[in-house]
Amino acid sequence: MISELNKNDFYRCKNLLNQQGQLEVMAVIEGVNPGRIFVDSIASPNSGLVWLGNNDGFIFIGNEENEVFNNQINSFIDTVIIPDAKKVGLNWFEGIGNHPKWNKVIEKKFEHRKLGSWKQKVYKLQKGDYKAKNEPAIEQDYAVVKISKTLYENNKGSINNIEFFHSKILEFWSSPDRFFNKGTGYCIVYNNNIISVCFSGFVVGNVHCIDIETLEAYRGKKLAQKIAHIFVKDCLDNGMVPYWDCMESNKPSIAVAENIGFTNIFNYVGYDFQFD
């Protein structure tokens, strides 16, 4: 029977991880970022499903040939995952294998669910590869600001759209204090509004997975490139390794990563189906 692990027992899944797999699932299992884990055995997990706390996917870990787990996964999704997902406004299941052998299992087990797929690219940046000369200039009305507790708390009310900023941080972190303890980041402020953010979404050791977003009205001004360069320089100056995970179809994001000097270290496939 598939059961949910208590957060204090997440460590039991460490030996199920592909060390060349996604950083996000490692961050959940290490208890850095929020998430839920469902396993075939509470005492000694062999296979599992990790629900990322930012609702950005369900990652299959461990033994992909575990028939007991595999044969129960569809009914478990129907009876446990879907009701909980709908409570938080999630209408799609996005399933990812922590290693490539899961792909065929996912395709077979969910073939009756109108399964779609997409490709992801993962990048890392080492200090010697950083292309500082490619940092763009931006208009002086746009101010790059380090993310701080003072900025987050906004006690003076100097930021008009503070809710956007709060929602971005709390999408990935269980509390602002958790973020300030583990992560780092920058934002761009224009006319007292935060219009672009670049920060540590997931963290494992000294590796920081970048989340970056610019409000739609301000795209096309090289703000994402600028703020990514600033974030990357901060990481490299402080012994941190920037990590970039994006869809293969997201050409603008890939262009920013490669412009900065990131190297593609591995790719993986994601699968999705809509809840009925």
SULNOR-V709711 format. One record per backbone hydrogen bond with DSSP energy under -1.0 kcal/mol. NH is the residue of the N-H (numbers start at 1). CO is the residue of the C=O. If there is no record, write none. Layout:
<<NH CO> <NH CO>>
This chain:
<<3 39> <5 37> <9 6> <10 7> <12 9> <13 10> <14 11> <16 13> <17 14> <21 18> <26 22> <27 23> <28 24> <29 25> <30 26> <31 28> <32 27> <33 27> <36 51> <38 49> <39 3> <40 47> <48 61> <49 38> <50 59> <51 36> <52 57> <53 34> <55 52> <58 94> <59 50> <60 96> <61 48> <62 16> <63 46> <66 63> <67 65> <70 66> <71 67> <73 69> <76 72> <77 73> <78 74> <79 75> <80 76> <81 76> <82 77> <84 80> <85 81> <86 82> <87 83> <88 85> <89 86> <90 85> <93 273> <95 271> <96 58> <98 60> <102 99> <103 100> <106 102> <107 103> <108 104> <109 105> <110 106> <113 110> <116 272> <118 270> <120 268> <121 246> <122 266> <123 244> <124 263> <125 242> <129 126> <130 127> <131 260> <132 130> <134 131> <135 132> <142 139> <143 189> <145 187> <147 185> <152 148> <153 149> <154 150> <157 154> <160 192> <164 161> <165 161> <166 162> <167 163> <168 164> <169 165> <170 166> <172 169> <173 169> <179 175> <180 176> <181 177> <182 178> <183 179> <186 198> <187 145> <188 196> <189 143> <190 193> <193 190> <195 188> <196 188> <197 213> <198 186> <199 211> <200 184> <201 209> <204 207> <207 204> <208 241> <209 202> <210 243> <211 199> <213 197> <215 195> <218 215> <219 216> <226 222> <227 223> <228 224> <229 225> <230 226> <231 227> <232 228> <233 229> <234 230> <235 231> <236 232> <237 233> <238 234> <240 235> <241 206> <243 208> <244 123> <246 121> <248 119> <250 247> <251 249> <254 250> <255 251> <256 252> <257 253> <258 254> <259 255> <260 256> <261 257> <262 257> <263 124> <265 122> <266 122> <268 120> <270 118> <271 95> <272 116> <273 93> <275 91>>
